[in-house]
Structure formats: C-alpha cells, structure tokens
Amino acid sequence: MRKQFYEYLYLSRQERDGLFMMLFLSILISLLPLLFSFFTKKQATDFAPFIAEIESFNHAANISNSFALAKQPFEKTTPSTSKNNLAKPFFFDPNQATKNDFIQLGLSAKTAQTILNFRNKGAFFSKKEDFKKVYGLKNTDYERLVDFIQIKKNNFPKSKFSENKIPVSYDSPTIRPTAFDPNTASKKILVQNGIPPQVASTIIKYRNSGAVFHNKKDLKKIYSLSDAVYQKI
C-alpha cells in the first residue's frame, strides 16, 4: 500500500522539468506588470494649457482693475472722508468768526455751535492755546488751524474763559433799562441796559465798521450777545 502511494507521487525527470517550467512562467507572468512599468518611461503631464488659461484670467483681471482705477477720480467722495481734505485754512479770529467760517475751516457743525455758545456766555479766547480747550475739538484740527489763528488784542480781562458780569441789575432802584438806539447809544448806555461791557464794545466796533441796525432783530448779528440778554433789552 505504501509502495503504491510513493509510486503515485513519484515524478519523472521530464515531469519535474515541466513543473518547474510552469512555476517559472507563472512567476514571470505575475511580475510582468511591475517590470513593464519599471522599464517604461513615464509621460510628463503637460501643464501648458492650464498655465495659459491662468495667464489669460490674470490679464483680464488687470484690465478690469485699470478701468476701476481710471474711474476713481470721477467718483464722488463722502463728506465725512473729504471734509478736511477740501477745507482750505484761512486766517480767523475765534472771537469774531461765524459758524459758517468754522465749518469752512473743516470743523463740524456741532463744534462750531459749541464755540458760539461759549462766546454767547460772554467768554472769549485771549490766546491761541485757549482754542485748544474747546470741547469736542480734535487735536488734529487744532494743530492744522493753530497757525491761522489771529486774535485781536483788545482790553480783555486778566482771567481767561471768564464771563463778563453785568454791572447793573434790572432791579436796581437807581438805574433801570431805558429805550435806546443801538446805532447811536454810547457804551455807557448799552451797559446800563444790561449789556456786558465786552459785548457793548463789540456793538460799537460793529457800528464803526459801517454796519447799521435796522431793527431789534439785527442785534442777533452780534454773536457774543446771549439770548438771555437779548430777551431782556
């Protein structure tokens, strides 16, 4: 039985050679794809069309940007960004300048009104540095305008930013307001009618410049005259 089993497994020389040949061919066939890829040169990818498309896109974008830049000088600028650029400083006296003057100098309407309210209380600017103390005034605006401030040296009181006190009262038993013509009244008459001395001097200077008061409302042209004093005269 064992002898028959060995005889069944026994291979002749020719059969063994055939078996080895089949095994060799099987291994060779399985390695062919790997050998083929190793000995075959890889074809380089051509990116030229892709690069050309990118360059074409960039060229179109540059042309679009050029048109946009060309249009910019003709576009309108917003007041908030161009106000200071358009404002051309000029010499001014902060004690005499109008609200419109301050706005033309590049200040906001709110800051201009703050200055007028300050002056209407009878206060004044005695030197350039006083202008820097205006509430709401930006330091950049002060630095831009300081060289254009020209304050006329009048008879200012020694105390800066002080209010002129009215020397007489309407309740005074000896002096009471009387009717007066602002075109001819002296400084004394103006003061006796409750107008602060500094404002009275401004009225006289206003008259000396050739201006005329046609009616009571014209007194409002004197910016240092407060509404409270105007209502009482």
C-alpha positions as CSV (number, residue, x, y, z in Angstrom):
1,M,0.0,0.0,0.0
2,R,2.8,2.4,0.9
3,K,4.7,1.4,-2.1
4,Q,1.8,2.3,-4.4
5,F,1.4,5.7,-2.7
6,Y,5.1,6.6,-3.3
7,E,4.8,5.4,-6.9
8,Y,1.8,7.7,-7.3
9,L,3.8,10.8,-6.0
10,Y,6.9,10.0,-8.0
11,L,7.6,12.3,-10.9
12,S,9.9,11.5,-13.8
13,R,12.6,13.9,-14.8
14,Q,10.6,15.2,-17.7
15,E,7.6,15.8,-15.5
16,R,9.7,17.6,-13.0
17,D,11.2,19.9,-15.7
18,G,7.7,20.6,-16.9
19,L,6.5,21.5,-13.4
20,F,9.5,23.9,-12.8
21,M,8.9,25.5,-16.2
22,M,5.2,26.1,-15.4
23,L,6.2,27.6,-12.0
24,F,8.8,29.9,-13.6
25,L,6.3,31.1,-16.2
26,S,3.7,31.8,-13.6
27,I,6.1,33.9,-11.6
28,L,7.2,35.7,-14.7
29,I,3.7,36.5,-15.8
30,S,2.8,37.9,-12.3
31,L,5.9,40.1,-12.4
32,L,5.3,41.4,-16.0
33,P,3.2,44.5,-15.0
34,L,5.9,45.6,-12.4
35,L,8.7,45.0,-14.9
36,F,6.7,46.8,-17.6
37,S,6.2,49.9,-15.5
38,F,9.8,50.0,-14.4
39,F,11.3,49.9,-17.9
40,T,8.6,52.2,-19.4
41,K,9.3,56.0,-19.2
42,K,6.5,57.9,-17.5
43,Q,4.9,60.5,-19.8
44,A,5.2,64.0,-18.3
45,T,2.0,65.9,-17.8
46,D,1.7,69.0,-20.0
47,F,0.5,71.9,-17.9
48,A,0.9,74.4,-20.7
49,P,-2.8,74.8,-21.4
50,F,-3.6,75.3,-17.7
51,I,-0.9,77.9,-17.3
52,A,-2.1,79.7,-20.4
53,E,-5.6,79.8,-19.0
54,I,-4.4,81.3,-15.7
55,E,-2.4,84.0,-17.5
56,S,-5.4,84.9,-19.6
57,F,-7.5,85.2,-16.4
58,N,-4.9,87.4,-14.7
59,H,-4.6,89.6,-17.8
60,A,-8.4,90.2,-17.8
61,A,-8.4,91.0,-14.1
62,N,-5.6,93.6,-14.6
63,I,-7.6,95.3,-17.3
64,S,-10.7,95.4,-15.1
65,N,-8.6,96.9,-12.2
66,S,-7.2,99.5,-14.6
67,F,-10.7,100.7,-15.6
68,A,-11.7,100.8,-11.9
69,L,-8.7,103.0,-11.1
70,A,-9.4,105.2,-14.0
71,K,-12.9,105.9,-12.8
72,Q,-11.9,106.7,-9.2
73,P,-11.0,110.5,-9.8
74,F,-14.5,111.0,-11.1
75,E,-16.3,109.3,-8.2
76,K,-18.0,111.4,-5.6
77,T,-16.4,111.3,-2.1
78,T,-18.4,111.3,1.1
79,P,-18.4,114.4,3.2
80,S,-17.1,112.5,6.2
81,T,-13.9,111.5,4.4
82,S,-13.3,114.6,2.3
83,K,-14.2,117.4,4.6
84,N,-10.8,118.1,6.0
85,N,-9.2,117.5,2.6
86,L,-11.4,120.1,0.9
87,A,-11.2,122.6,3.7
88,K,-8.6,125.3,3.0
89,P,-7.5,127.0,6.2
90,F,-7.5,130.8,6.3
91,F,-6.7,133.4,9.0
92,F,-9.5,133.9,11.5
93,D,-10.3,135.3,14.9
94,P,-12.2,132.7,17.0
95,N,-13.8,135.6,18.9
96,Q,-15.4,137.0,15.7
97,A,-15.6,134.1,13.2
98,T,-19.1,133.0,12.2
99,K,-20.5,129.4,12.4
100,N,-20.1,129.2,8.6
101,D,-16.5,130.3,8.9
102,F,-15.7,127.4,11.3
103,I,-17.4,124.9,9.1
104,Q,-15.4,126.2,6.1
105,L,-12.3,125.7,8.2
106,G,-13.2,122.0,8.4
107,L,-14.8,121.9,11.9
108,S,-18.1,120.0,12.4
109,A,-21.3,122.0,12.8
110,K,-21.6,120.7,16.4
111,T,-18.1,122.0,17.3
112,A,-18.8,125.3,15.6
113,Q,-22.0,125.7,17.6
114,T,-20.1,124.9,20.8
115,I,-17.8,127.8,20.1
116,L,-20.7,130.1,19.5
117,N,-22.4,129.0,22.8
118,F,-19.1,129.7,24.6
119,R,-18.9,133.2,23.2
120,N,-22.6,133.9,23.8
121,K,-22.0,133.4,27.5
122,G,-19.7,136.4,27.4
123,A,-16.5,134.4,27.3
124,F,-13.6,134.9,24.9
125,F,-10.3,133.5,23.6
126,S,-7.4,135.5,24.9
127,K,-4.6,133.5,23.2
128,K,-4.2,130.7,20.6
129,E,-3.8,128.0,23.2
130,D,-7.3,128.7,24.6
131,F,-8.8,127.5,21.3
132,K,-7.4,124.0,22.1
133,K,-9.7,123.8,25.1
134,V,-12.9,123.9,23.0
135,Y,-15.0,120.8,23.9
136,G,-15.1,118.4,21.1
137,L,-12.3,120.0,19.1
138,K,-9.9,117.3,17.7
139,N,-6.2,117.7,18.4
140,T,-5.5,117.2,14.7
141,D,-7.9,120.1,13.8
142,Y,-6.2,122.3,16.4
143,E,-2.7,121.5,15.0
144,R,-4.0,122.2,11.5
145,L,-5.5,125.6,12.4
146,V,-3.3,127.0,15.1
147,D,-1.0,128.9,12.7
148,F,-4.1,130.6,11.2
149,I,-5.5,131.9,14.5
150,Q,-5.2,135.7,14.8
151,I,-6.7,137.1,18.0
152,K,-7.1,140.9,18.1
153,K,-5.7,142.1,21.4
154,N,-8.5,144.2,23.0
155,N,-9.0,145.1,26.6
156,F,-9.6,141.5,27.7
157,P,-9.9,140.8,31.5
158,K,-7.0,139.1,33.1
159,S,-8.9,135.9,33.7
160,K,-9.3,133.7,30.7
161,F,-12.5,132.0,29.8
162,S,-14.4,134.2,32.2
163,E,-17.8,135.6,31.8
164,N,-18.3,139.4,31.9
165,K,-20.6,140.2,34.8
166,I,-23.4,142.6,34.2
167,P,-22.6,145.7,36.4
168,V,-26.2,146.7,36.9
169,S,-29.4,144.9,37.6
170,Y,-32.9,145.4,36.4
171,D,-33.9,145.5,40.0
172,S,-31.6,148.4,40.8
173,P,-33.5,151.2,42.5
174,T,-31.4,153.9,40.8
175,I,-30.8,152.6,37.3
176,R,-33.4,151.0,35.1
177,P,-33.4,150.0,31.4
178,T,-34.4,152.7,29.0
179,A,-35.2,152.8,25.4
180,F,-32.0,153.2,23.3
181,D,-30.9,153.3,19.7
182,P,-28.1,150.7,19.1
183,N,-26.8,152.8,16.2
184,T,-26.1,155.9,18.4
185,A,-26.1,154.6,22.1
186,S,-22.8,155.0,23.9
187,K,-21.1,152.2,25.7
188,K,-22.3,153.5,29.0
189,I,-25.9,153.5,27.8
190,L,-25.5,149.9,26.5
191,V,-24.1,148.7,29.8
192,Q,-26.8,150.5,31.8
193,N,-29.3,148.5,29.8
194,G,-27.8,145.2,30.9
195,I,-25.4,144.5,28.0
196,P,-22.0,143.2,29.2
197,P,-19.1,145.7,28.6
198,Q,-17.3,143.3,26.2
199,V,-20.5,142.9,24.1
200,A,-21.0,146.7,24.2
201,S,-17.5,147.2,22.8
202,T,-18.3,144.7,20.0
203,I,-21.5,146.6,19.1
204,I,-19.6,149.8,18.8
205,K,-16.9,148.2,16.7
206,Y,-19.7,146.7,14.5
207,R,-21.1,150.2,14.0
208,N,-17.7,151.7,13.3
209,S,-17.3,149.2,10.5
210,G,-20.2,150.9,8.7
211,A,-22.9,148.4,9.7
212,V,-26.3,149.6,10.7
213,F,-29.0,148.1,12.9
214,H,-32.3,148.4,11.1
215,N,-34.4,146.7,13.8
216,K,-34.1,144.9,17.1
217,K,-33.5,141.5,15.5
218,D,-30.3,142.9,13.9
219,L,-28.8,142.8,17.3
220,K,-28.7,139.0,17.0
221,K,-25.9,139.5,14.5
222,I,-23.7,140.2,17.5
223,Y,-22.7,136.6,18.2
224,S,-21.4,137.4,21.7
225,L,-24.8,138.7,22.7
226,S,-26.5,135.9,24.5
227,D,-30.2,135.1,24.0
228,A,-30.9,135.8,27.7
229,V,-29.6,139.4,27.4
230,Y,-31.3,139.9,24.1
231,Q,-34.7,139.0,25.6
232,K,-34.3,141.5,28.4
233,I,-33.3,144.6,26.4
